[in-house]
Amino acid sequence: MNKRNVFITATLMVLLIGVGACKKDSSKSADGPKVSDACQLISQTVAGSISGETYTSFESKETASVGLKMCDYYTSDIGLFHIGLTQTLAITNSGIKTAKGFYDAMKTNYPNRTMVTGVGDEAFFDNATGTIYILYTNDYYITINIKQSYTPHSNNPWTPAQLDEKRKAAGLKAIEALKNIVDK
């Protein structure tokens, strides 16, 4: 092989290695699509099937500076199904710059947490607030809180195990929906 062919081969190898090193997995990065509404993760109907509650109204909110989208489904009394989604790509003005940063901060705030396996990349329950906190690909942080209605259930409240089951089921549904959005 002459010097010219060696030079061309070496140049091509460097270019190919460089292209491979720069390749991003956009489905799992902050460059992926933003979720426009947390209600996309769990519909009102699905929330009702998970919790056994009848939700009669909802509210969608946003706190743009921290990249947070919220969806709240309400029963006719105090029942609530809350979904919060923080996205790294959507954070515009915060001391914490990533969804993982927010997740880690919450994890630090709840030392008596119970870690949950099989939901997202990492998840935990905080039993004091009735919330599951979920991290997915470091760029998405989900919170789900379910409060039982008082009127139809006052004599039959959920046990802690039943609440854990509902929170985990909700977390699995939210992650499934999020994957369908960001992994396209």
N, C-alpha and C positions, 0 to 999 in steps of 0.2 A: 504494500500500500504506500503510495507516495505521500509527501507532506501535505499536499492540497487535500487529498481525501481524508487524511487523519484530522486536519483542521476542520473540515466540513462536518465530519462525524462527531467530533468533540463539541463543536458549536451546536449541532442539533441536540446532542445529549443534554447540554447545559440548558438550552431553551425548553426542552421537554421536562426536565427536572424542575425548572422554574415555574412552568405552567402548572405542574402537578402540585407544587408546594403552595401556590397561590390559590388553588381551587378551594372554594367555600362550600360547605354543606348548608345552603340557604334555607333548607327546611327546618334547621335547628339552630338558626342564628338570629340575632337581633335584626338582620336584614330581611327576614321573612315578612309575611303579611301581618298587618295589625288586625286584631279582631275589633270590629267596629262597635260591638255591643255585647256586654257580658250575658245578655239573654240568649245569645247564639249558642252558649255552652249547654244550657239546660232550659227547655221550654217550660211554660207554665203547666202544660199537661204532664210532662215527664216529672216535674217537681212534685205534682200531686200524686203521681203513681208511686214515687219513691217514699213520700212522707205519709201517704194516706189522708192527706188534708185536701180540702177544696179551696183553691185560691181564687179569689173573686176580682182582684186587681193587681196591677204591677206598676213599678216605677223604675225607669232606667236613668242612671246618673253618671256623672264623670267628674273626676278631679284630675284635670289634664296635667298639672305640674308634676305629679308623681306617677303618671301613666296608669291611673286607676279607673276602671269602668266597673259600675255596680248595677246589679239587677236585683230588685226585691219583689217577691210575690207575697201578697197579703191575703189572709182569710178575713172573714167578716168581723173577727174579734182580734185577739193578739197573736194569732199564728203568723209565722214569717218563714220564708225560704230566701236566704240571702246568698248571692254569688258575687264575689269580688274578683277582678282580674287585673293584675299589674303586669304591664309589658315593658321590657327594657326599651324597645324601639319607641314607645310613646312617652317616656319620661322626658320632660322638657326643662324642669327647673327644680332640682332637689339636691340635697346633700348626698343622698344615696342615689347612685347612678344606674343600678341594675335591679331587675326583679329578684335575683338571688340575694342581693344586699338587703332588700326588704324582708325576704323570707328569713334570712339569717338573724336579722334584728328581732323579728318576732320569736324565733326559736330561743334566742337568748332571754327574752322577756318572760318566757313560760318554762321555768326549770322543771316543773312537775308534769311536763308533757308526756304523752304516750306515743311512741313512734308507730307508724302504720306502714306495713309492707304492701307492695303490689299496686300502689297508687302513685302515678307520676314517677319522678326520679327519686323523690324523698317526700315524706309527708308525716304530719303528727296531729294528734288531737289535743286540744286544750279543753279539758272537761269543765273548767270554771266558766268559760264563755260558750261552750257548746259548739265550738268551731273546729273544722279540719283545715289545716294549712298545707298546701301542696306546691312543690316546686317541679317545674317541667323544663328541661333543657337550659336551665339557668336564666332563661329569658322570659319565662312566664311563671307568675306566682298567683295561685288561686286560693281564695278563702270561701268556705261554704259554712253557713250557720243556719240551723233549722230549729225553730221554736214551735212547740206544739200549741194548737188552739186550746183555749180554756174550756169553752162551752161544751163541745161534744165529748171531751176527754177528761173532765174534771175528776171523775171517779176511776179513770183508767189511764194514768199518766205513763209515758214511755219509761221503761227501765233504762239505766245507763247502757246496757248491752244493746237494746233496741235502737237507741239513739246512735251509738257507734256504728251499727249496721247500716242505718239510713245515711249517715254522713259518709261512710266509705262507699256505698252504692252511688251517692251523688258525686263523689270525687271521681269514681271510675267513669261515670257518664260524662262529666265535664272534660276529663282528659281525652276520652274517645272523640268528643266533638272538637276539641282543640287540635288534636292530631289531624283530623279530617280537614281542618282549615289551614294549618301551617305546613303540613307535610304534602301538600298538593304539588 
